[in-house]
């Protein structure tokens, strides 16, 4: 029972990470396009995520920490098994963090231009890599009976994993464009809306393809249902975009990402990391889990602190609810 | 070199590097909170200017701590998967709690602080920097509790079926006697680091004769913090040494190059010896001092390396249980000496500042500037000592470091990531230091007019230019 609870909690943390960092990645990746005209526009674009991106990233750290505490075997096998891919993720997250924080403090235009490059790469690359990593987790890795992963970096670049990466990259970029629509006025918002229109069809196609493929390799009516709901949410976002209902469009893309990530965990259950070719070597929620005592303690910690954290994080979004403007209105 | 040697180098490099930024974050965020509190309480605009100036420098440093911290959380799984499997049940919870309780607090409220100057009331805005600062301290508590468990495992049992450690008491793990002396020591060292940087840079401004009143105020605050913190470092370090003597006698013996068990042992100032024969050729000692430091009694017995090695072989089987003596001996001395030097400097500076004077003449100011690096050297030496002194163990008495690495990760892969991290960390060090000095050298700009703070327009107060 506790194992199930923690499996759900880890899934929730990954959902939170993808939904919140999803738009951070998207906004960062779109910086050279949406903010192409001038410095004022770029500042406004980055201002939409400036106060919140760091706290959003903590969802990733908490997801990692929760896996370590509740399912040490999962944490150990997956993180050592996807070694080089994870290194690339860390590399791009480092570049992104420093670029975002130092851009406003750079004293020269050249310094800012370097930061802009770092932000773009640091947004686009993780959006792609996390999709590759997570879909490969669903697909499974080759493992020994000791749960040591024997698949290498190139094994991750299989067609299913690549489609997963393309899908998350498209969805995060779209999510970022919709977030910009919601958080800005004037020309920047218009540009973000045009980008949204361009991105919706390929995102729908990729999501549909990934959902079908996931059902094909992992099966299950539940996986199919959640995948269908993700598609429905994205369709809803498109409709809201058409009616210029920015808040609803954002709810739609957030829902699509949340449901896609949920579908992965539904497909995994009761495994946490399936062994490709040798199902008996798979890590499951029972053979990967910590002891009962640790899970109980961590449950109390989660129950006490999650509501507080979500409360003050939501408040910070409320404080920064104002729409930002670019050069056309700021003057 | 074998894979586990390279993995150890990688852990050492990434962790020592990460810990260059952590103490300054802890120390400076508290100092900035104090400055802002002084402004809110007294209305003296000089404190606001200092808050803005030091706030910006704190953020330049904070960003580095954040990005290098992500690596810390992931590399246990990447390079040390067998360690993670063995200890996850015990070591994972403090890490997860750190993320949930501390990291969210720091990052959310720092975001609110940076961007909230014109959106929050004065008092709520002040609360955000305090909450962020408290977050950094809570974070230190959890991660040090996790490290203390590696030094001295408590509140666990070994599961006979899986052969892995399992938590039996979270309370014992979080109030580990090692933790009770380590946490105050690291906290004091962090305050000393923050204070020393505050003093060092402000003395640079004093030396240039720019904005003397303003920077003198900062130096005074910094020196008071440094004086208190260096006494704190010394006292907590003393108790830490005694706990270490009881829990990890080999670490103490190798810190002292004490080869054979002795009563009324002296404290070695300088030693040069022959490791393969287990003896010192040169050893200059202060009589009775080691016995006193280790046990509070001048005549007590202190165990020596040769005796402890024999005892460890009897207990754990054949093997080398002696840390690298040259490293432990000297890192321990460097740490202690630098702490002592800073205490002397801080006392001298405070004495010189009495009655509205400056902390010293041109050379004294130069000394304070240079002394800003002392806490960094001491922090680094301290961590190298405590981690190298535990070897060959990853978890003392339970898991050897050589059994902790990821069996499935190739040597080539570890070399590749080590090279990657070294390159990016090296470049970022240059970028961050340049940015810090660029902003640190600026004269603190006077406040422009009619900008809103605390939601209302006040002539003469400016919106700090911390935002993008």
Interface residues (C-beta under 8 A of the other chain):
Chain A: X43 X46 X47 X50 X51 X52 X54 X55 X57 X58 X60 X61 X62 X64 X65 X66 X68 X69 X70 X71 X72 X73 X75 X76 X77 X78 X79 X80 X81 X83 X84 X86 X87 X90 X91 X93 X94 X95 X97 X98 X101 X102 X103 X104 X105 X106 X107 X144 X146 X148 X149 X150 X290 X291 X293 X294 X297 X298 X301 X302 X305 X306 X309 X312 X313 X316 X319 X320
Chain B: X56 X59 X60 X62 X63 X64 X66 X67 X68 X69 X70 X71 X73 X74 X76 X77 X78 X79 X81 X82 X84 X85 X87 X88 X89 X90 X91 X92 X93 X95 X96 X97 X98 X99 X100 X101 X103 X104 X105 X107 X108 X109 X110 X111 X112 X114 X115 X116 X119 X120 X159 X166 X167 X168 X170 X406 X407 X408 X409 X413 X416 X417 X420 X424 X428 X431 X432 X435 X438 X439 X466 X467 X468
